[in-house]
Amino acid sequence: MHIIAYTYVADHHCIDCTVEKFHYSKQTWINWDFNIPHPASDENGIHVAQEDSYGEIVHPVFSWDEWQELDESYLSENPTQRLICGDCFKTIDEYTVEGDVYED
């Protein structure tokens, strides 16, 4: 599994911005009374039950997840789509439609 981004606060965010806010070493609210030596976290140190400011779980976005809009009318006007971080506005991933995707 390859994580390319995270979703929280109703937006996508790059790994660097997510680590800056939610890396488990920065969290004081986590209940550290686990029966294991380290809390469960992913490859970037984001706790598996991490919540954002809305109380929603911070979700990873994997390289195979569908984040782009695939509607024919939208793609005809926007053939290149970018997944952009909601914090630093860095382009995380890019998808370009080549040719007519909806040919019969």
Backbone as CSV, one residue per row, in Angstrom:
resi,resn,N_x,N_y,N_z,CA_x,CA_y,CA_z,C_x,C_y,C_z
1,MET,0.842,-1.181,0.000,0.000,0.000,0.000,0.885,1.241,0.000
2,HIS,0.584,2.155,-0.886,1.358,3.386,-0.993,0.437,4.576,-0.750
3,ILE,0.644,5.274,0.353,-0.172,6.444,0.694,0.383,7.665,-0.040
4,ILE,-0.512,8.398,-0.738,-0.080,9.608,-1.443,-0.591,10.878,-0.772
5,ALA,-1.629,10.762,0.057,-2.227,11.940,0.702,-3.139,11.462,1.829
6,TYR,-3.771,12.425,2.486,-4.755,12.127,3.533,-5.948,13.043,3.332
7,THR,-7.098,12.614,3.839,-8.269,13.486,3.843,-8.619,13.812,5.286
8,TYR,-8.798,15.096,5.540,-9.291,15.584,6.821,-9.773,17.006,6.631
9,VAL,-10.635,17.458,7.515,-11.264,18.776,7.449,-11.842,18.997,6.039
10,ALA,-12.487,17.950,5.514,-13.198,18.000,4.232,-12.318,18.408,3.060
11,ASP,-11.052,17.988,3.056,-10.139,18.313,1.954,-9.033,17.267,1.902
12,HIS,-8.276,17.290,0.808,-7.091,16.440,0.679,-5.877,17.222,1.171
13,HIS,-4.903,16.499,1.736,-3.695,17.134,2.257,-2.496,16.243,1.970
14,CYS,-1.342,16.866,1.689,-0.126,16.107,1.399,0.395,15.429,2.666
15,ILE,1.302,14.509,2.480,1.862,13.773,3.611,2.592,14.705,4.565
16,ASP,3.396,15.629,4.036,4.169,16.535,4.900,3.266,17.374,5.809
17,CYS,2.207,17.936,5.260,1.294,18.761,6.072,0.551,17.908,7.099
18,THR,0.197,16.689,6.730,-0.496,15.803,7.659,0.422,15.396,8.802
19,VAL,1.664,15.067,8.484,2.634,14.697,9.520,2.866,15.871,10.457
20,GLU,2.933,17.077,9.901,3.150,18.268,10.726,2.028,18.454,11.755
21,LYS,0.801,18.099,11.382,-0.333,18.297,12.283,-0.669,17.078,13.135
22,PHE,-0.499,15.880,12.576,-1.070,14.705,13.213,-0.100,13.580,13.546
23,HIS,1.193,13.760,13.352,2.134,12.685,13.690,1.926,12.309,15.151
24,TYR,1.912,11.013,15.449,1.545,10.591,16.801,2.468,11.142,17.879
25,SER,3.701,11.489,17.553,4.604,12.052,18.563,4.198,13.463,18.978
26,LYS,3.357,14.132,18.179,2.926,15.503,18.472,1.598,15.543,19.222
27,GLN,0.933,14.403,19.357,-0.405,14.390,19.941,-0.359,14.131,21.441
28,THR,-1.027,14.966,22.193,-1.101,14.776,23.642,-2.434,14.192,24.063
29,TRP,-3.425,14.223,23.190,-4.756,13.746,23.539,-4.897,12.238,23.432
30,ILE,-3.960,11.558,22.733,-4.089,10.120,22.508,-4.017,9.378,23.841
31,ASN,-4.909,8.442,24.025,-4.895,7.598,25.209,-3.752,6.592,25.052
32,TRP,-2.690,6.785,25.796,-1.500,5.948,25.658,-1.587,4.682,26.502
33,ASP,-2.757,4.342,27.041,-2.928,3.159,27.882,-3.186,1.902,27.049
34,PHE,-2.422,1.748,25.974,-2.561,0.560,25.138,-1.815,-0.604,25.781
35,ASN,-2.191,-1.807,25.433,-1.493,-2.995,25.912,-0.354,-3.385,24.979
36,ILE,0.028,-2.481,24.101,1.148,-2.718,23.189,2.150,-1.595,23.397
37,PRO,3.430,-1.812,23.091,4.441,-0.799,23.385,4.301,0.493,22.582
38,HIS,3.753,0.433,21.363,3.613,1.632,20.531,2.184,1.706,20.009
39,PRO,1.656,2.897,19.873,0.298,3.006,19.326,0.286,2.590,17.854
40,ALA,-0.841,2.129,17.406,-0.978,1.729,16.010,-0.923,2.968,15.129
41,SER,0.015,2.972,14.194,0.129,4.090,13.266,0.533,3.552,11.907
42,ASP,0.322,4.375,10.881,0.677,3.943,9.533,2.150,4.247,9.249
43,GLU,2.557,4.078,8.009,3.958,4.259,7.619,4.480,5.680,7.819
44,ASN,3.575,6.654,7.963,3.973,8.049,8.158,3.806,8.514,9.603
45,GLY,3.479,7.596,10.502,3.319,7.947,11.910,1.993,8.602,12.240
46,ILE,0.992,8.390,11.390,-0.343,8.927,11.652,-1.151,7.843,12.365
47,HIS,-1.647,8.154,13.548,-2.392,7.202,14.365,-3.627,6.732,13.608
48,VAL,-3.927,5.453,13.693,-5.039,4.898,12.917,-6.406,5.439,13.337
49,ALA,-6.520,5.940,14.543,-7.795,6.495,15.004,-7.717,8.010,15.179
50,GLN,-6.788,8.643,14.481,-6.611,10.095,14.576,-7.860,10.815,14.100
51,GLU,-8.330,11.791,14.862,-9.496,12.579,14.475,-9.083,14.001,14.120
52,ASP,-9.788,14.582,13.147,-9.544,15.978,12.796,-10.393,16.878,13.695
53,SER,-10.427,18.165,13.404,-11.161,19.117,14.248,-12.678,18.939,14.162
54,TYR,-13.160,18.196,13.152,-14.587,17.902,13.037,-14.964,16.606,13.750
55,GLY,-13.985,15.918,14.321,-14.241,14.642,14.975,-14.282,13.470,14.009
56,GLU,-13.850,13.702,12.770,-13.822,12.652,11.757,-12.418,12.033,11.710
57,ILE,-12.354,10.761,11.340,-11.079,10.052,11.247,-10.268,10.587,10.064
58,VAL,-8.968,10.781,10.276,-8.046,11.177,9.208,-7.801,9.937,8.352
59,HIS,-8.210,9.995,7.073,-8.119,8.834,6.182,-6.959,8.962,5.207
60,PRO,-6.220,7.874,4.995,-5.187,7.897,3.958,-5.814,7.787,2.574
61,VAL,-5.153,8.366,1.586,-5.534,8.224,0.183,-4.409,7.423,-0.459
62,PHE,-4.753,6.282,-1.030,-3.746,5.408,-1.619,-3.579,5.698,-3.108
63,SER,-2.482,5.241,-3.667,-2.155,5.522,-5.070,-3.215,4.997,-6.033
64,TRP,-3.979,3.999,-5.661,-5.009,3.455,-6.544,-6.406,4.031,-6.277
65,ASP,-6.552,4.869,-5.269,-7.862,5.455,-4.973,-8.287,6.417,-6.080
66,GLU,-9.592,6.475,-6.311,-10.129,7.393,-7.324,-10.418,8.741,-6.679
67,TRP,-9.638,9.739,-7.014,-9.848,11.088,-6.495,-10.271,12.039,-7.599
68,GLN,-10.170,11.629,-8.852,-10.469,12.518,-9.966,-11.927,12.419,-10.397
69,GLU,-12.404,13.458,-11.050,-13.766,13.522,-11.586,-13.731,12.889,-12.972
70,LEU,-14.545,11.851,-13.197,-14.507,11.135,-14.469,-15.750,11.345,-15.323
71,ASP,-16.511,12.386,-15.032,-17.691,12.710,-15.814,-17.258,13.213,-17.191
72,GLU,-17.886,12.718,-18.249,-17.498,13.046,-19.626,-17.515,14.554,-19.903
73,SER,-18.570,15.252,-19.496,-18.655,16.689,-19.779,-17.576,17.459,-19.008
74,TYR,-17.290,17.022,-17.792,-16.244,17.689,-16.997,-14.873,17.455,-17.619
75,LEU,-14.599,16.223,-18.044,-13.295,15.896,-18.630,-13.057,16.612,-19.953
76,SER,-14.103,16.856,-20.717,-13.916,17.550,-21.986,-13.422,18.981,-21.765
77,GLU,-13.803,19.591,-20.651,-13.368,20.947,-20.327,-12.105,20.961,-19.467
78,ASN,-11.858,19.880,-18.734,-10.732,19.803,-17.791,-9.984,18.488,-17.971
79,PRO,-9.240,18.327,-19.070,-8.576,17.041,-19.301,-7.458,16.732,-18.305
80,THR,-6.858,17.756,-17.702,-5.836,17.536,-16.688,-6.397,17.924,-15.333
81,GLN,-6.366,16.964,-14.425,-6.875,17.194,-13.084,-5.732,17.028,-12.088
82,ARG,-5.744,17.825,-11.057,-4.683,17.794,-10.056,-5.271,17.578,-8.666
83,LEU,-4.583,16.741,-7.899,-4.904,16.559,-6.494,-3.987,17.513,-5.743
84,ILE,-4.562,18.541,-5.115,-3.785,19.621,-4.507,-4.008,19.630,-3.000
85,CYS,-2.929,19.858,-2.256,-2.990,19.924,-0.803,-3.800,21.146,-0.374
86,GLY,-4.717,20.943,0.546,-5.554,22.032,1.059,-4.826,22.967,2.008
87,ASP,-3.599,22.610,2.428,-2.818,23.465,3.321,-1.743,24.246,2.560
88,CYS,-0.827,23.533,1.904,0.316,24.196,1.246,0.093,24.406,-0.247
89,PHE,-0.984,23.849,-0.797,-1.370,23.979,-2.204,-0.372,23.344,-3.167
90,LYS,0.434,22.414,-2.683,1.349,21.651,-3.519,0.542,20.625,-4.318
91,THR,0.937,20.370,-5.572,0.297,19.333,-6.366,0.785,17.982,-5.872
92,ILE,-0.143,17.155,-5.414,0.184,15.836,-4.882,0.239,14.810,-6.000
93,ASP,-0.744,14.861,-6.888,-0.816,13.924,-8.002,-1.521,14.616,-9.155
94,GLU,-1.326,14.088,-10.351,-1.919,14.678,-11.544,-2.426,13.559,-12.441
95,TYR,-3.568,13.796,-13.074,-4.163,12.829,-13.982,-4.574,13.560,-15.249
96,THR,-4.099,13.086,-16.399,-4.444,13.703,-17.668,-5.124,12.676,-18.560
97,VAL,-6.274,13.057,-19.095,-6.999,12.205,-20.023,-6.413,12.424,-21.403
98,GLU,-6.025,11.332,-22.044,-5.451,11.445,-23.384,-6.432,10.824,-24.381
99,GLY,-6.761,11.569,-25.429,-7.697,11.088,-26.415,-9.122,11.127,-25.895
100,ASP,-9.998,10.460,-26.639,-11.407,10.398,-26.246,-11.621,9.138,-25.408
101,VAL,-11.788,9.325,-24.130,-11.943,8.206,-23.198,-13.255,7.474,-23.449
102,TYR,-14.237,8.164,-23.967,-15.568,7.590,-24.114,-15.882,7.125,-25.530
103,GLU,-14.857,6.774,-26.295,-15.084,6.239,-27.646,-15.765,4.886,-27.549
104,ASP,-16.621,4.581,-28.508,-17.276,3.259,-28.527,-16.470,2.294,-29.349
